[in-house]
């Protein structure tokens, strides 16, 4: 059983007071990768951008999450799938 999971959160942002301001609640979360080996997954996480948030011109931000328990990631993925009509 694979323990560790990387997901990507997606939300909206706006430019206020000279700064990019992400909205507090993500709109969606999608699966990126999973592994039994923490070091392997951490290296992949770092290669994909790690803790940085990417701000796209369309007002969308993307950021990675890493879960140490697959059940926690499954719960969040199912929540967003239901919220966005994919389940």
Secondary structure, DSSP 8 states (H G I E B T S, - for coil): ---EEEEEEEEEEEEETTEEEE-SS-SEEEEEEEES-HHHHHHHHHHTTTT-EEE-TTSEEEEEEEES-HHHHHHHHHHHHHHTT--
